Amino acid sequence: MSDKLEKEQRLQAILAEAQLDTLAIRAGQIRTAEGENAEPIFPTSSYVFENAAEAAARFSGEDVGNVYSRYTNPTVRNFEQRIAALEGGEAAVGTSSGMAAILSTCMSLLKAGDHVVCSRNVFGTTTNLFLKYLCKFGLEVTFVDLVKLDDWKEAIQPNTKMLFCETPSNPICEVADLTALSALAKANNCLFVVDNCFCTPALQKPLEFGADLVIHSATKYLDGQGRCVGGAVVGCKEHIDEIVGFLRTCGPTMSPFNAWVFLKGLETLRLRMDAHCSNALQLALWLEQREQIEQVFYAGLDSHPGKALATKQQRGYGGVLSFRVKGDRAAAWRFIDATCICSLTANLGDVKTTIVHPATTTHGRLTDEQRAEANITDNLIRVAVGLEDIEDLKADMLRGIAAL
């Protein structure tokens, strides 16, 4: 065995016991013969084989080497190994977006006639995916209140194959009981899938609470600076292999460049998430004291019914909060338009604070009834708190309050 190979094996053994911050920087790292310290990008569509036999072996799966960048690329694989290590999963697969991750999971592991139970308070496009598109392929779905376990139990049918939730929820930050939902899924032979976008593995690891699969929109906190779109699914190798098969055929895969950007984002994930949590908690506490604010939704507040559960499941309470202003839609819009530092955009997870009106943007394609069931009112505003100075953010909120 060469010294280089022996050292690599020692490194892998060390990383198997390493902590999150080390994994975020070192897990899955590859190094070419050039000896570069930063991860390289492999912007190639295809790969050259030494001979016809090797090509046949690669295509058949006997050889695990690269075949075609739609589903095998060293940079993407580096990202996949790293996010799997951070979440504590056996394997991961990168996708072209967070929605592609959800679509690929459902198309790979479900079939016509299967039933899904999904929490109401999910990203609006997730609701649309289930109701408008997946239903065309014979998939049935029932939406339930995230925090009412009895509703989940009552919704389960003989053909239920998946429980799906995001926690904390978008946009009112409800918190799911992961242990209870996992037990319910296992008792009914269902997959339990958790969208971990708001927390990331820096704050919450759903697999440790019994989830089967974890979904990410890497576009958000995994990147952290609003640069690229991507997604990921993490779980056991058996399930991930099925999803890889779908991606190989249908193609909603992650690009090498985006994977490289996400790798750079992961290196500072814990530092950023701690800073997001600190700013968000300070801002939530401050907003709660303003008489012009009707209600603040943030799991770190004593007034939040899910605080105890969030404290048990999470390292921190996240960077997203929402609040209701006193007034109607027009008042909410005036508040938003009066802010200057906040970016008016539907994205979140950026170092820049973003502000949005969910009822007319992220959840605008839902019906009035669906929004009402999800507690998304016309006076609700969502803020994804960035890393600007907290006093400057408070001053920007005051500009909004002055416009009410």
C-alpha beads as a LAMMPS data file, in Angstrom:
LAMMPS data file: protein, C-alpha beads

404 atoms
403 bonds

1 atom types
1 bond types

-500.0 500.0 xlo xhi
-500.0 500.0 ylo yhi
-500.0 500.0 zlo zhi

Masses

1 110.0

Atoms # bond

1 1 1 0.000 0.000 0.000
2 1 1 1.340 3.425 -0.939
3 1 1 1.929 6.079 1.715
4 1 1 -0.654 8.293 0.016
5 1 1 -3.346 5.619 0.107
6 1 1 -2.546 4.732 3.700
7 1 1 -2.835 8.370 4.754
8 1 1 -6.172 8.693 2.924
9 1 1 -7.512 5.664 4.761
10 1 1 -6.385 7.113 8.083
11 1 1 -8.117 10.388 7.228
12 1 1 -11.383 8.607 6.427
13 1 1 -11.224 6.749 9.741
14 1 1 -10.673 10.038 11.568
15 1 1 -13.555 11.725 9.729
16 1 1 -15.862 8.870 10.707
17 1 1 -15.551 10.132 14.294
18 1 1 -15.269 13.859 13.519
19 1 1 -17.613 16.632 14.643
20 1 1 -19.900 18.669 12.404
21 1 1 -17.590 21.633 11.833
22 1 1 -14.773 19.338 10.691
23 1 1 -17.088 17.323 8.454
24 1 1 -18.418 20.526 6.901
25 1 1 -14.909 21.335 5.711
26 1 1 -13.291 17.941 5.115
27 1 1 -15.910 15.264 4.405
28 1 1 -15.893 13.934 0.857
29 1 1 -12.898 16.059 -0.094
30 1 1 -11.143 14.985 -3.282
31 1 1 -7.699 15.959 -4.472
32 1 1 -6.310 15.430 -7.951
33 1 1 -2.693 14.797 -8.918
34 1 1 -2.240 18.568 -8.957
35 1 1 -2.442 18.581 -5.155
36 1 1 -4.953 21.440 -4.837
37 1 1 -6.219 22.332 -1.365
38 1 1 -9.611 23.690 -2.453
39 1 1 -12.059 21.273 -4.029
40 1 1 -11.816 21.251 -7.836
41 1 1 -14.725 21.670 -10.241
42 1 1 -15.235 19.048 -12.949
43 1 1 -17.182 20.873 -15.691
44 1 1 -17.422 17.973 -18.109
45 1 1 -20.438 16.306 -19.663
46 1 1 -18.837 12.911 -20.250
47 1 1 -15.794 10.794 -19.417
48 1 1 -13.313 8.865 -21.538
49 1 1 -12.890 5.135 -20.918
50 1 1 -9.644 3.218 -21.269
51 1 1 -11.274 0.536 -23.412
52 1 1 -14.610 -0.945 -24.437
53 1 1 -14.637 -3.362 -21.512
54 1 1 -14.287 -0.522 -19.008
55 1 1 -17.082 1.404 -20.741
56 1 1 -19.359 -1.625 -20.513
57 1 1 -18.500 -2.125 -16.844
58 1 1 -19.235 1.517 -16.035
59 1 1 -22.590 1.483 -17.797
60 1 1 -23.619 -1.805 -16.197
61 1 1 -22.656 -0.623 -12.729
62 1 1 -19.930 -3.225 -12.191
63 1 1 -17.409 -0.378 -12.098
64 1 1 -18.398 2.548 -9.870
65 1 1 -16.426 5.111 -11.879
66 1 1 -17.835 8.103 -13.748
67 1 1 -20.121 7.627 -16.741
68 1 1 -21.981 10.838 -17.579
69 1 1 -22.373 14.033 -15.548
70 1 1 -26.137 13.795 -15.519
71 1 1 -25.704 11.383 -12.629
72 1 1 -21.978 10.899 -11.930
73 1 1 -19.716 13.880 -11.399
74 1 1 -16.821 14.133 -8.906
75 1 1 -17.750 17.622 -7.658
76 1 1 -21.395 16.695 -7.152
77 1 1 -20.328 13.469 -5.467
78 1 1 -18.116 15.497 -3.117
79 1 1 -21.146 17.599 -2.115
80 1 1 -23.310 14.490 -1.710
81 1 1 -20.803 12.800 0.576
82 1 1 -20.444 15.936 2.655
83 1 1 -24.141 16.599 3.205
84 1 1 -24.661 12.896 3.983
85 1 1 -21.924 13.094 6.617
86 1 1 -23.433 16.240 8.145
87 1 1 -26.917 14.723 8.369
88 1 1 -25.612 11.344 9.562
89 1 1 -27.034 9.481 6.554
90 1 1 -25.601 6.567 4.604
91 1 1 -25.868 8.374 1.291
92 1 1 -27.164 11.485 -0.452
93 1 1 -28.051 12.635 -3.931
94 1 1 -27.827 16.177 -5.299
95 1 1 -30.642 17.601 -7.422
96 1 1 -31.213 20.674 -9.546
97 1 1 -33.421 22.350 -6.914
98 1 1 -35.182 21.705 -3.644
99 1 1 -38.426 21.032 -5.502
100 1 1 -36.563 18.578 -7.756
101 1 1 -35.496 16.779 -4.576
102 1 1 -39.118 16.402 -3.456
103 1 1 -40.310 15.416 -6.936
104 1 1 -37.533 12.855 -7.377
105 1 1 -38.232 11.329 -3.965
106 1 1 -41.932 10.914 -4.700
107 1 1 -41.489 9.648 -8.273
108 1 1 -38.866 7.139 -7.137
109 1 1 -40.446 5.724 -4.001
110 1 1 -44.189 6.053 -4.622
111 1 1 -46.555 4.743 -7.281
112 1 1 -50.085 5.296 -8.575
113 1 1 -52.620 4.504 -5.880
114 1 1 -50.284 5.347 -3.001
115 1 1 -51.347 7.859 -0.389
116 1 1 -49.285 10.607 1.269
117 1 1 -50.075 12.459 4.483
118 1 1 -48.496 15.922 4.381
119 1 1 -48.494 18.806 6.834
120 1 1 -50.436 21.875 5.711
121 1 1 -47.742 24.368 6.574
122 1 1 -45.235 23.537 3.881
123 1 1 -43.800 25.702 1.118
124 1 1 -46.644 26.671 -1.212
125 1 1 -45.000 25.047 -4.228
126 1 1 -44.785 21.746 -2.329
127 1 1 -48.551 21.869 -1.867
128 1 1 -48.990 22.606 -5.567
129 1 1 -46.692 19.731 -6.536
130 1 1 -48.856 17.237 -4.655
131 1 1 -52.249 18.637 -5.632
132 1 1 -51.715 19.801 -9.207
133 1 1 -49.103 17.471 -10.673
134 1 1 -48.463 14.290 -8.706
135 1 1 -52.201 13.662 -8.518
136 1 1 -52.143 13.294 -12.329
137 1 1 -50.113 10.142 -11.816
138 1 1 -52.586 8.647 -9.352
139 1 1 -50.977 9.793 -6.104
140 1 1 -53.398 10.658 -3.312
141 1 1 -52.624 13.219 -0.597
142 1 1 -54.238 14.375 2.625
143 1 1 -53.107 17.563 4.365
144 1 1 -53.149 17.739 8.149
145 1 1 -52.249 20.114 10.958
146 1 1 -48.526 19.727 11.606
147 1 1 -48.762 19.774 15.402
148 1 1 -51.908 17.648 15.888
149 1 1 -50.735 14.046 16.093
150 1 1 -54.312 12.743 16.187
151 1 1 -54.926 14.339 12.780
152 1 1 -51.955 12.429 11.378
153 1 1 -53.265 9.182 12.874
154 1 1 -56.771 9.701 11.489
155 1 1 -55.447 10.536 8.015
156 1 1 -53.512 7.294 7.601
157 1 1 -55.143 4.824 5.219
158 1 1 -54.269 1.253 4.189
159 1 1 -52.513 2.664 1.097
160 1 1 -50.543 5.371 2.967
161 1 1 -46.862 5.069 2.069
162 1 1 -45.343 8.382 3.159
163 1 1 -45.609 11.009 5.885
164 1 1 -44.114 14.329 4.761
165 1 1 -43.483 17.482 6.775
166 1 1 -41.189 20.466 7.111
167 1 1 -40.207 21.670 10.546
168 1 1 -40.090 24.444 11.562
169 1 1 -42.841 25.155 9.083
170 1 1 -42.968 27.817 6.400
171 1 1 -43.917 30.547 7.211
172 1 1 -45.328 30.429 10.768
173 1 1 -42.593 28.307 12.364
174 1 1 -44.679 25.495 13.832
175 1 1 -42.624 22.593 15.185
176 1 1 -43.323 18.928 14.461
177 1 1 -42.751 16.178 17.010
178 1 1 -40.240 14.162 14.977
179 1 1 -40.065 11.244 17.402
180 1 1 -43.846 10.827 17.504
181 1 1 -44.249 11.095 13.730
182 1 1 -41.411 8.654 13.172
183 1 1 -43.041 6.114 15.488
184 1 1 -46.361 6.603 13.699
185 1 1 -44.731 6.065 10.311
186 1 1 -42.958 2.909 11.421
187 1 1 -46.127 1.509 13.002
188 1 1 -47.892 1.913 9.654
189 1 1 -44.991 0.834 7.421
190 1 1 -44.640 4.330 5.933
191 1 1 -41.653 6.416 4.946
192 1 1 -41.127 9.486 7.078
193 1 1 -39.681 12.362 5.039
194 1 1 -38.616 15.668 6.610
195 1 1 -37.802 18.928 4.848
196 1 1 -34.911 20.257 6.970
197 1 1 -34.419 23.465 4.982
198 1 1 -35.034 25.917 7.845
199 1 1 -32.658 24.267 10.309
200 1 1 -29.991 22.430 8.264
201 1 1 -27.919 19.745 10.023
202 1 1 -26.171 22.510 11.959
203 1 1 -29.327 22.862 14.070
204 1 1 -31.349 19.681 13.575
205 1 1 -30.747 16.111 12.373
206 1 1 -34.106 14.446 11.629
207 1 1 -32.496 11.060 10.947
208 1 1 -31.498 10.923 14.616
209 1 1 -35.204 11.192 15.516
210 1 1 -36.222 8.377 13.193
211 1 1 -36.822 10.064 9.836
212 1 1 -36.126 7.915 6.791
213 1 1 -35.203 10.726 4.413
214 1 1 -34.177 14.359 4.769
215 1 1 -34.893 16.897 2.024
216 1 1 -32.919 20.090 1.430
217 1 1 -33.234 23.115 -0.750
218 1 1 -29.502 23.768 -0.951
219 1 1 -30.460 27.123 -2.451
220 1 1 -31.136 28.364 1.056
221 1 1 -28.788 28.031 4.044
222 1 1 -26.507 25.367 2.574
223 1 1 -25.361 27.965 0.052
224 1 1 -25.951 30.861 2.411
225 1 1 -25.375 33.700 -0.017
226 1 1 -28.161 33.393 -2.576
227 1 1 -25.915 32.341 -5.450
228 1 1 -27.146 29.009 -6.805
229 1 1 -30.181 26.750 -6.976
230 1 1 -29.962 23.122 -5.894
231 1 1 -31.357 20.415 -3.661
232 1 1 -30.442 17.211 -1.886
233 1 1 -31.965 14.062 -0.422
234 1 1 -30.217 12.189 2.416
235 1 1 -31.025 8.761 3.811
236 1 1 -30.187 5.079 3.611
237 1 1 -28.376 3.808 0.540
238 1 1 -31.305 1.660 -0.567
239 1 1 -33.648 4.633 -0.889
240 1 1 -31.014 6.952 -2.336
241 1 1 -30.118 4.402 -5.005
242 1 1 -33.754 4.416 -6.134
243 1 1 -33.720 8.203 -6.397
244 1 1 -30.412 8.145 -8.284
245 1 1 -32.082 5.806 -10.793
246 1 1 -34.823 8.367 -11.370
247 1 1 -32.309 11.179 -11.811
248 1 1 -30.252 9.066 -14.210
249 1 1 -33.300 8.644 -16.420
250 1 1 -35.130 11.944 -15.988
251 1 1 -32.235 14.341 -15.424
252 1 1 -33.113 16.895 -12.674
253 1 1 -29.535 16.743 -11.437
254 1 1 -27.185 19.204 -9.791
255 1 1 -24.574 20.996 -11.884
256 1 1 -20.866 20.700 -10.962
257 1 1 -20.499 24.455 -10.542
258 1 1 -23.473 24.692 -8.189
259 1 1 -22.164 21.726 -6.200
260 1 1 -18.838 23.521 -5.797
261 1 1 -20.598 26.659 -4.554
262 1 1 -22.568 24.590 -2.032
263 1 1 -19.356 22.959 -0.825
264 1 1 -17.966 26.392 -0.074
265 1 1 -21.200 27.305 1.717
266 1 1 -21.082 24.208 3.916
267 1 1 -17.660 25.196 5.211
268 1 1 -19.188 28.077 7.192
269 1 1 -22.600 26.535 7.861
270 1 1 -22.471 26.287 11.657
271 1 1 -20.963 29.761 12.081
272 1 1 -23.624 31.297 9.879
273 1 1 -26.507 29.401 11.461
274 1 1 -25.442 30.450 14.955
275 1 1 -25.325 34.084 13.794
276 1 1 -28.716 33.784 12.038
277 1 1 -30.222 32.331 15.223
278 1 1 -28.798 35.098 17.381
279 1 1 -30.075 37.900 15.151
280 1 1 -33.479 36.271 14.654
281 1 1 -34.087 35.777 18.364
282 1 1 -33.117 39.355 19.159
283 1 1 -35.348 40.683 16.400
284 1 1 -38.282 38.457 17.413
285 1 1 -38.063 39.590 21.030
286 1 1 -37.892 43.218 19.909
287 1 1 -40.842 42.904 17.503
288 1 1 -42.930 41.226 20.187
289 1 1 -42.669 44.437 22.250
290 1 1 -43.964 46.697 19.467
291 1 1 -47.630 47.613 19.883
292 1 1 -48.141 47.781 16.114
293 1 1 -47.312 44.071 15.802
294 1 1 -50.219 41.732 16.439
295 1 1 -48.297 38.457 16.844
296 1 1 -44.773 37.125 16.270
297 1 1 -44.078 33.545 15.212
298 1 1 -40.640 32.263 16.232
299 1 1 -39.912 29.041 18.097
300 1 1 -37.368 30.740 20.357
301 1 1 -40.023 32.915 22.024
302 1 1 -41.587 31.871 25.317
303 1 1 -44.946 32.719 23.734
304 1 1 -44.438 30.070 21.032
305 1 1 -46.267 26.806 21.849
306 1 1 -43.523 24.763 20.204
307 1 1 -40.569 26.208 22.108
308 1 1 -40.044 23.236 24.444
309 1 1 -40.138 20.795 21.547
310 1 1 -37.834 22.951 19.445
311 1 1 -35.391 23.156 22.353
312 1 1 -35.395 19.350 22.560
313 1 1 -34.947 18.723 18.833
314 1 1 -32.857 21.677 17.681
315 1 1 -29.530 23.300 18.583
316 1 1 -31.029 26.702 17.801
317 1 1 -34.310 28.189 16.666
318 1 1 -33.328 29.179 13.140
319 1 1 -33.164 32.395 11.188
320 1 1 -36.754 32.701 9.933
321 1 1 -39.589 34.439 11.738
322 1 1 -42.936 35.821 10.722
323 1 1 -45.333 38.309 12.260
324 1 1 -48.753 39.820 11.785
325 1 1 -49.077 43.574 11.658
326 1 1 -52.187 45.254 12.959
327 1 1 -54.189 45.884 9.828
328 1 1 -54.906 44.286 6.469
329 1 1 -52.992 43.396 3.308
330 1 1 -52.483 47.051 2.458
331 1 1 -50.851 47.611 5.856
332 1 1 -48.536 44.623 5.374
333 1 1 -47.530 45.923 1.948
334 1 1 -46.867 49.402 3.328
335 1 1 -44.639 47.901 5.997
336 1 1 -42.674 45.882 3.441
337 1 1 -42.321 48.762 0.990
338 1 1 -41.045 51.097 3.707
339 1 1 -38.075 48.889 4.614
340 1 1 -34.780 49.750 2.940
341 1 1 -32.137 47.299 4.151
342 1 1 -34.268 44.176 3.747
343 1 1 -34.355 42.603 0.297
344 1 1 -37.893 42.102 -0.975
345 1 1 -37.463 38.583 -2.336
346 1 1 -39.018 35.192 -1.668
347 1 1 -35.678 33.476 -1.092
348 1 1 -34.356 32.794 2.400
349 1 1 -31.145 31.552 3.980
350 1 1 -29.091 34.461 2.667
351 1 1 -26.611 36.577 4.632
352 1 1 -28.855 39.425 3.444
353 1 1 -32.125 39.777 5.346
354 1 1 -35.120 39.111 3.122
355 1 1 -38.745 40.129 3.599
356 1 1 -41.839 38.864 1.799
357 1 1 -45.639 38.788 1.904
358 1 1 -46.424 35.024 1.849
359 1 1 -50.125 35.313 0.937
360 1 1 -49.319 36.924 -2.410
361 1 1 -45.941 35.341 -3.202
362 1 1 -44.658 32.041 -1.784
363 1 1 -48.188 30.828 -1.034
364 1 1 -49.989 32.959 -3.597
365 1 1 -51.057 30.016 -5.772
366 1 1 -52.987 28.410 -2.930
367 1 1 -56.718 28.967 -2.669
368 1 1 -58.118 31.307 -0.034
369 1 1 -59.320 28.242 1.874
370 1 1 -55.906 26.594 1.778
371 1 1 -54.201 29.734 3.041
372 1 1 -56.752 30.062 5.835
373 1 1 -56.168 26.450 6.892
374 1 1 -52.417 27.144 6.978
375 1 1 -52.951 30.338 9.045
376 1 1 -51.449 32.483 6.285
377 1 1 -53.349 35.726 6.658
378 1 1 -53.171 38.876 4.567
379 1 1 -51.401 40.751 7.369
380 1 1 -48.632 38.151 7.740
381 1 1 -45.025 39.064 6.865
382 1 1 -42.084 36.645 6.760
383 1 1 -38.544 37.795 7.495
384 1 1 -35.501 35.590 6.951
385 1 1 -33.059 37.350 9.247
386 1 1 -29.608 37.831 7.779
387 1 1 -26.246 38.753 9.250
388 1 1 -26.434 42.547 9.175
389 1 1 -25.976 44.438 12.439
390 1 1 -29.026 43.812 14.601
391 1 1 -29.489 47.507 15.421
392 1 1 -29.656 48.325 11.725
393 1 1 -32.280 45.627 11.247
394 1 1 -34.358 47.000 14.114
395 1 1 -34.130 50.458 12.527
396 1 1 -35.377 49.004 9.252
397 1 1 -38.321 47.373 11.029
398 1 1 -39.106 50.772 12.550
399 1 1 -39.355 52.200 9.032
400 1 1 -41.966 49.558 8.309
401 1 1 -43.825 50.218 11.531
402 1 1 -43.897 53.942 10.817
403 1 1 -45.722 53.227 7.549
404 1 1 -48.594 51.345 9.160

Bonds

1 1 1 2
2 1 2 3
3 1 3 4
4 1 4 5
5 1 5 6
6 1 6 7
7 1 7 8
8 1 8 9
9 1 9 10
10 1 10 11
11 1 11 12
12 1 12 13
13 1 13 14
14 1 14 15
15 1 15 16
16 1 16 17
17 1 17 18
18 1 18 19
19 1 19 20
20 1 20 21
21 1 21 22
22 1 22 23
23 1 23 24
24 1 24 25
25 1 25 26
26 1 26 27
27 1 27 28
28 1 28 29
29 1 29 30
30 1 30 31
31 1 31 32
32 1 32 33
33 1 33 34
34 1 34 35
35 1 35 36
36 1 36 37
37 1 37 38
38 1 38 39
39 1 39 40
40 1 40 41
41 1 41 42
42 1 42 43
43 1 43 44
44 1 44 45
45 1 45 46
46 1 46 47
47 1 47 48
48 1 48 49
49 1 49 50
50 1 50 51
51 1 51 52
52 1 52 53
53 1 53 54
54 1 54 55
55 1 55 56
56 1 56 57
57 1 57 58
58 1 58 59
59 1 59 60
60 1 60 61
61 1 61 62
62 1 62 63
63 1 63 64
64 1 64 65
65 1 65 66
66 1 66 67
67 1 67 68
68 1 68 69
69 1 69 70
70 1 70 71
71 1 71 72
72 1 72 73
73 1 73 74
74 1 74 75
75 1 75 76
76 1 76 77
77 1 77 78
78 1 78 79
79 1 79 80
80 1 80 81
81 1 81 82
82 1 82 83
83 1 83 84
84 1 84 85
85 1 85 86
86 1 86 87
87 1 87 88
88 1 88 89
89 1 89 90
90 1 90 91
91 1 91 92
92 1 92 93
93 1 93 94
94 1 94 95
95 1 95 96
96 1 96 97
97 1 97 98
98 1 98 99
99 1 99 100
100 1 100 101
101 1 101 102
102 1 102 103
103 1 103 104
104 1 104 105
105 1 105 106
106 1 106 107
107 1 107 108
108 1 108 109
109 1 109 110
110 1 110 111
111 1 111 112
112 1 112 113
113 1 113 114
114 1 114 115
115 1 115 116
116 1 116 117
117 1 117 118
118 1 118 119
119 1 119 120
120 1 120 121
121 1 121 122
122 1 122 123
123 1 123 124
124 1 124 125
125 1 125 126
126 1 126 127
127 1 127 128
128 1 128 129
129 1 129 130
130 1 130 131
131 1 131 132
132 1 132 133
133 1 133 134
134 1 134 135
135 1 135 136
136 1 136 137
137 1 137 138
138 1 138 139
139 1 139 140
140 1 140 141
141 1 141 142
142 1 142 143
143 1 143 144
144 1 144 145
145 1 145 146
146 1 146 147
147 1 147 148
148 1 148 149
149 1 149 150
150 1 150 151
151 1 151 152
152 1 152 153
153 1 153 154
154 1 154 155
155 1 155 156
156 1 156 157
157 1 157 158
158 1 158 159
159 1 159 160
160 1 160 161
161 1 161 162
162 1 162 163
163 1 163 164
164 1 164 165
165 1 165 166
166 1 166 167
167 1 167 168
168 1 168 169
169 1 169 170
170 1 170 171
171 1 171 172
172 1 172 173
173 1 173 174
174 1 174 175
175 1 175 176
176 1 176 177
177 1 177 178
178 1 178 179
179 1 179 180
180 1 180 181
181 1 181 182
182 1 182 183
183 1 183 184
184 1 184 185
185 1 185 186
186 1 186 187
187 1 187 188
188 1 188 189
189 1 189 190
190 1 190 191
191 1 191 192
192 1 192 193
193 1 193 194
194 1 194 195
195 1 195 196
196 1 196 197
197 1 197 198
198 1 198 199
199 1 199 200
200 1 200 201
201 1 201 202
202 1 202 203
203 1 203 204
204 1 204 205
205 1 205 206
206 1 206 207
207 1 207 208
208 1 208 209
209 1 209 210
210 1 210 211
211 1 211 212
212 1 212 213
213 1 213 214
214 1 214 215
215 1 215 216
216 1 216 217
217 1 217 218
218 1 218 219
219 1 219 220
220 1 220 221
221 1 221 222
222 1 222 223
223 1 223 224
224 1 224 225
225 1 225 226
226 1 226 227
227 1 227 228
228 1 228 229
229 1 229 230
230 1 230 231
231 1 231 232
232 1 232 233
233 1 233 234
234 1 234 235
235 1 235 236
236 1 236 237
237 1 237 238
238 1 238 239
239 1 239 240
240 1 240 241
241 1 241 242
242 1 242 243
243 1 243 244
244 1 244 245
245 1 245 246
246 1 246 247
247 1 247 248
248 1 248 249
249 1 249 250
250 1 250 251
251 1 251 252
252 1 252 253
253 1 253 254
254 1 254 255
255 1 255 256
256 1 256 257
257 1 257 258
258 1 258 259
259 1 259 260
260 1 260 261
261 1 261 262
262 1 262 263
263 1 263 264
264 1 264 265
265 1 265 266
266 1 266 267
267 1 267 268
268 1 268 269
269 1 269 270
270 1 270 271
271 1 271 272
272 1 272 273
273 1 273 274
274 1 274 275
275 1 275 276
276 1 276 277
277 1 277 278
278 1 278 279
279 1 279 280
280 1 280 281
281 1 281 282
282 1 282 283
283 1 283 284
284 1 284 285
285 1 285 286
286 1 286 287
287 1 287 288
288 1 288 289
289 1 289 290
290 1 290 291
291 1 291 292
292 1 292 293
293 1 293 294
294 1 294 295
295 1 295 296
296 1 296 297
297 1 297 298
298 1 298 299
299 1 299 300
300 1 300 301
301 1 301 302
302 1 302 303
303 1 303 304
304 1 304 305
305 1 305 306
306 1 306 307
307 1 307 308
308 1 308 309
309 1 309 310
310 1 310 311
311 1 311 312
312 1 312 313
313 1 313 314
314 1 314 315
315 1 315 316
316 1 316 317
317 1 317 318
318 1 318 319
319 1 319 320
320 1 320 321
321 1 321 322
322 1 322 323
323 1 323 324
324 1 324 325
325 1 325 326
326 1 326 327
327 1 327 328
328 1 328 329
329 1 329 330
330 1 330 331
331 1 331 332
332 1 332 333
333 1 333 334
334 1 334 335
335 1 335 336
336 1 336 337
337 1 337 338
338 1 338 339
339 1 339 340
340 1 340 341
341 1 341 342
342 1 342 343
343 1 343 344
344 1 344 345
345 1 345 346
346 1 346 347
347 1 347 348
348 1 348 349
349 1 349 350
350 1 350 351
351 1 351 352
352 1 352 353
353 1 353 354
354 1 354 355
355 1 355 356
356 1 356 357
357 1 357 358
358 1 358 359
359 1 359 360
360 1 360 361
361 1 361 362
362 1 362 363
363 1 363 364
364 1 364 365
365 1 365 366
366 1 366 367
367 1 367 368
368 1 368 369
369 1 369 370
370 1 370 371
371 1 371 372
372 1 372 373
373 1 373 374
374 1 374 375
375 1 375 376
376 1 376 377
377 1 377 378
378 1 378 379
379 1 379 380
380 1 380 381
381 1 381 382
382 1 382 383
383 1 383 384
384 1 384 385
385 1 385 386
386 1 386 387
387 1 387 388
388 1 388 389
389 1 389 390
390 1 390 391
391 1 391 392
392 1 392 393
393 1 393 394
394 1 394 395
395 1 395 396
396 1 396 397
397 1 397 398
398 1 398 399
399 1 399 400
400 1 400 401
401 1 401 402
402 1 402 403
403 1 403 404
